Amino acid sequence: MKIRENALLAPLTTLEVGGPAKFLVEATTEDDVVESFEFARSHGLAVFVLGGGSNVLISDHGFEGLVIKIAHSSIEAGGDFITAAAGEDWDAFVDHTVGMHLAGVECLSGIPGTVGGTPVQNVGAYGQEVSETIVSIRCFDRTNGKFVDLSNEQCGFTYRSSIFNSTMRDRYVVLSVTFLLIKGGKPKIAYKDLIEFFDGREPTVAETRAAVLSIRRSKSMVIDRADPNRRSAGSFFKNPIVNKEKFDQIREAFNENVPHFPARATNIKIPAAWLIERSGFQKGYSMGNAGISTNHTLAIVNRGGATAKDIINLKNAIQNAVSEKFGIELVPEPIFVGDL
């Protein structure tokens, strides 16, 4: 196991900002993970576990500890069950399952990052969430230094949340994920964009993947080196969930058809993009070297040379404007690392 000192972290993230790590190790085996934590413990170091870097914002000062990049990758299939190592590229995994005619994650095509990062945030897109097909997750339990297998129920999945980023944050390191996918199953066509795209026709999982990639590409939500909007962490804010009384207040105040979706219980989900735009921030808005994607209001982008401070300043400006206008606090999706 090779430990690097003063290692650059910005190139390991999709935002491409942030300072160096005091120490960095790439863990390609489960033993590497254990050994990395032992190194950190013996040297009194804080630890941050990094996956594909697609959902993190790292401080300009970097991280004064050990960054463990989960880099082991493998895919094992048995019937409808398929297990992928945490370091496996997520979109490559989706492509692999679609090639096997397995339904269940096709709408999650084009999402950057690794397999291990998807259950942490309960990644979802186009009407599908990763928790719908997860059977179990193999983890390293930092509390007692043991390997454990957690069932779907034990992961506490809710909208963009799990025990991994809430009640038990920093306890478990995801090592592999087992999914139950359906051979020859029908794709999930529940999202408005996909319903309109296929216009009543029943597509295959491969056609659904192609459609999702096309739609995401039109919104600069697929990593493309030629796209000036590519340096982002995807959707920067979660869609807020409000009660019916709050929703009715907003609808009455604006006297227009406020876009919304049903949420848990009797609550209502309002698109964060709509709130941001109504608060004065349009596609292409810029604040120094940080800005909003020209194709997607929810994506804060590094326009080139941006610092973490630039990203935070724009984030704060958006949050303050939405709070003042709607009385809603937008919650960021990315994980903030270091002194921000």
N, C-alpha and C positions, 0 to 999 in steps of 0.2 A: 504494500500500500504506500503510494507516494504522496507525501504531504507538501504542498507548495506554500510558500510564504509571500505575503503582499501580492496576492493574485487578483487580477482585474476581474470584476464581477459584471460590469456593464455589458460586455460582449455575450454574457450568458443569459441576458434578459431581452425580451422583445422591445422594451422601452429604450434600451441601450443607454441607460443613465445609471449613475451610482459609483461610489468609490470602491477601493479594494477590500478584500478580506485579509485579516491578519494571517489566517491559515485556510487552505482549501484542499479538500480531498475528494476524489471521484470514487465512490463506492460501487464496485462492479459485482460484488457478491454480498450475501447476508453477513458473512464473517467480517467483511470490510466495515459494515455498519457498526457491528459490535466493537470492533477494534477502534473505530473513529471515536465512539463515545467514551471508550476507556482512555484514549489520548486526551480528550477534552477534560475528562474528570481529573486525570492526574496532573494537568496543567492549569486547572481552575478556569477553564474557558467556557464562555457561553457558546451555544450551538444553534445554528440555523440550518434547516434542511431545505435544499433547493432542488426543484424538479426541472421543468422545462423553462422556467423563468418567464412564463407568459402572464403571470398574475401577481407580480411583485414590483414594488418600488423601493429601491435601495438608496439609502442616504448618501449624500455627496461625500460624507466622511467614511463611508464603507461600513464594515462590520468588524468590531474588535473582538473576534472570537474565531471559532472554527465553522466554516461552511462545508456541509456535507452534500455534495451533489450526487443524487441517486442516479446511477448510470447503468444498472444491470437491466438487460432486456432479453425477453424470451416470450414465446407464445405456445401454449400447449392446449390442444383441443381434444375433447372426449365426448362424442355425441353432441348434444346442444350446449354442453358446458365448455367454456373456454376461459383459460387463465392466462393473464398477461402480467409480466413483471412490471414493477413501478416505473422503471426507466424507459419503457417502450414508448416510442413516439405515438401519441394518441391518434392522430389522423391516419398514420400508417396502420395502426391496429384496426380502425374502423374500415379502412380500405380492405384489409385482410378478411374481416368478417363478411363484408359485402361480397367479396370474391368467393366466399364459401356459401353464399346464398343464405346467410343468417340474418334474421331481422331482429331489431331491438336497439341499435345505436346509430342507424343510418342518418337520422336527422341531426346527429352531433358531428357530422363531417366538417372538416375545415377548421376545427377548434385547435389552436396551437397548444403546446404543452405535452405533458407525459401522462401515461395511464394513472400513475400514482397520485397525480394532482386532482383528478376528476372527482373522486369521492369526497375529498376535503371540502370542496365548495359545492358539492352536489351539482356539478355542471349541467346546464340545461340550455336548450335552444330549439326553436321551431317546434314547440309543443312536446318535446321529449326531455326527460331528465335521466341522468346516468343511474340514479337510484332505482329506477324502474326495473332494471335487469341485473343489478348486483346481487349475488348470492352471499358471498363472504369476502372478507379482506384479511390477508395475512399481514401482521404488523410486528414491529419490535416495540415492546413496552419499555419505555425509558425509566419508568418508576421502579420496576423490579428486575430489569435486564433480561426479560424473557420474551420468547416469541409467542404470539397469541393469534387465534383465528376468531374474528368478530363476524357475527351474522349481520344481515341487513338490518334487522330490528335493533341490534345493539349499537348501530352507527347513528341512530337518531336523526335520520334525514328529514329535513324540511326545505323550504324554498331557499336555495343558495347557502344551505347550512348543513352541518353535521357535528358530531361530537369533536371531530378533528379540528374545527376552527371555532368551537364555542366552549362547551363545558369541560372538555378534556384537551384543549389546545396545548400543544407541546408535550403531550404524553406519548402519543403513538407515532411511529414512523411507518408509513404504508410501504410494504415490500412487494405485494402482488395483489391482484384483484381477480376474483372469479365471477363470471357472468353466466346467466342463463339466457341464451338467445334461441330463436326459433328457426329451425331449418325449413326453408321454403315459406316462411311466414310473410304476412303482408306488412308493408311499411306503414308507419304511423303518419297519416295525413290529417293533422288537426289544426295546424297553424294557418292563419289567413293567407300568407304569401304562398304556401305550398298548395292550398286549396285552389287559389286563383291560377297558379302555375299549371296545374294539371286539368283544371276546368272539367271536373266530373270523371276524368279517366282514372283507372286504377293502375298506378305505376308499379314497377318492380323496385326492389331495394336499391339496385344499381342506378335506376333512373332517378330515384329519390335522392340518392347521394349526389348525383350529377346536378340535380336541380338546386340542392342546398348549397353546393359549392358555387354555382353560378350566382345565386342570390347573395351569398356572403361576399363573393368577389366584387359584386357591384357596389357593396357597402364598405369596401376596403377592409373586410374582416377575415381575409385570408392572407397569410404572410407571403408577400411578393416583393422581391428586391427592387423591382422597377416602380413600385407604388410609393409615392411620397408620404402616404399616410401609414406606412407599414410599421413605423416605430410607435407601438401602442401596447397597452395591456388589455386590449379588447374593450368590452363594456366597462366603464370606470365606476358606474354607480348601479346599485340594485334598484329594481323597480319597486317603489314604496307601496306598502299595503296599508290601507286606511279603512276605517269603519264607514258604514253607509251614511251616517250623519255628516262626517267630514266630506265625503264624496259629494253629497247633495249640496253642501255649502259651496264647494268649488264650482259645480255645474251651474248653480244659480248665479254666482258672482260673474261667471264668464259668458253666461247665456249662449252656450254653444254645446255641440255634441262632444263631450270630453271622452277620449278613448279610454277604455277600461276593460278589465278581465275579472272574472270571478276568482276569489282567493279562498283560503281556508275559512271554514265556518261561513259567516255572512259578510265577510270583509271583501274589499275590492282592491284590485291592483291597478295602479295608474302608471303608464309608461313614463319613466324618468326622462326620456328624450323630449316628450311633450312638455313637461314641466320646465325643463332647461330652456327649450326654445321660447316658451311663453315668458321666461324670465330675462330674455334679452340676449341669449347666447345662441347664435346660429352656426350652421355648418361652415367651417372655414375661419371661424373667429380665432384670433391670435392674441397672445399676451407674451411679448418677447419671443423666445424660442420655443415656447409651448403653445399649443393651440388645440382646437377641436377639428377632428377629421372633416374633410370637405365632403365626405360621403356618409358619415354616421355621427349624429349628434352625441351619442353616448361615449364615443372614443376620444379620450384626451391623447394627443400625439406629441412626440418629440419632433419638432420641425427641422431639427438639425442643430446640434450643439446645446440642447437644453440640459439644464441641471435638475436634480431632484427638487431643489427649491423652486425652480420655475414651474414644475408640475404641481407642486403643493400650492403655490400661489394661485394658479388657475383653478385648482380644485376648491380652494377656500372661497374664491370669488363666486363660483357657481353655487356652492352650498349656501352661501350667505344670501344670494339673490333669490334662490328658490325658497329659503326659509322666510325671508321678508315678504315675499309675494303670496306664498301659499300656506305658510306655517307648517311646512313639511321638511324634516331633516333628511337629506339624501345620505345614504350610507355607501361608502366606497366599497368596491369589490376587491381590489388588490390588497395584498398583505404588505404592510409597511415595515421595512427592515432598517434597524439602526436609528440614529438620532435624526428625526425628521421634524 
